[in-house]
Amino acid sequence: MEAGLPVIDILQGDHKLPIRLPSTLPMVAVGRPSDQQPWCSASYAPLEHVAAVYRAAGAEVINIPKRTLPILPPWSAGAIVTS
């Protein structure tokens, strides 16, 4: 973490978070451009977007800047984590 590597610690949030959230989020675009919105589980999105959804669900996000206006689609944290 001191080297500036991005970390998303999903163990800090809801106990259902590690099961529900990763299967519904888009993949992180690494070494390739992100796909156009809207993003689904089969598309590639910027790391900042995926981190914003995890952050909204209660995960600890380190070394990933916050989005000024996070775009949280209906299938994101709020819709998934609440029961």
C-alpha positions in Angstrom: 0.0 0.0 0.0 2.9 2.3 0.7 4.0 1.9 -2.9 0.7 3.3 -4.1 -0.9 0.0 -5.3 -4.7 0.2 -5.5 -6.5 -1.9 -2.8 -10.2 -2.7 -2.4 -10.8 -4.5 0.9 -14.2 -6.0 0.7 -14.0 -7.6 4.1 -14.9 -4.3 5.8 -18.4 -4.0 4.4 -21.6 -6.1 4.5 -20.9 -9.8 5.0 -22.8 -10.5 1.7 -20.6 -8.1 -0.3 -17.9 -10.6 -1.4 -20.6 -12.9 -2.9 -23.0 -10.5 -4.5 -21.1 -7.5 -5.7 -18.2 -9.0 -7.8 -20.6 -11.1 -9.9 -22.6 -8.0 -10.9 -19.9 -5.4 -11.5 -18.1 -4.8 -14.8 -14.5 -5.9 -15.1 -11.8 -3.4 -14.6 -10.3 -2.1 -17.9 -6.5 -2.8 -17.5 -4.3 -2.2 -20.5 -7.3 -1.5 -22.7 -9.8 1.3 -23.1 -13.1 1.0 -21.1 -16.3 0.2 -22.9 -19.1 2.7 -23.4 -21.7 3.1 -20.7 -23.9 1.5 -19.6 -21.6 -1.1 -18.0 -22.7 -4.6 -17.2 -20.9 -7.7 -15.8 -19.6 -8.5 -19.3 -18.1 -5.1 -20.0 -14.9 -3.2 -19.0 -15.2 -0.1 -16.9 -12.6 2.3 -15.4 -11.1 1.3 -12.1 -12.4 4.5 -10.5 -16.0 3.5 -11.3 -15.7 0.0 -9.9 -14.0 1.4 -6.8 -16.8 3.9 -6.3 -19.4 1.1 -6.3 -17.3 -0.9 -3.7 -16.8 2.3 -1.6 -20.6 3.0 -1.6 -21.1 -0.6 -0.4 -18.9 -0.1 2.6 -15.6 -1.6 1.3 -12.3 0.1 2.2 -10.7 1.6 -0.9 -7.1 2.7 -0.8 -4.9 4.5 -3.3 -7.8 4.9 -5.8 -9.1 8.4 -6.2 -12.7 9.2 -5.5 -14.9 10.1 -8.5 -16.3 13.5 -8.2 -19.7 12.3 -9.6 -19.8 8.6 -9.2 -22.1 6.9 -11.7 -23.9 4.2 -9.8 -26.3 2.2 -12.0 -29.3 0.5 -10.6 -27.5 -2.9 -10.2 -24.7 -1.3 -8.2 -24.1 -1.3 -4.4 -27.3 0.1 -3.2 -29.5 -2.2 -5.1 -27.4 -5.3 -4.4 -26.3 -4.9 -0.8 -29.7 -3.9 0.7 -32.1 -6.8 1.4 
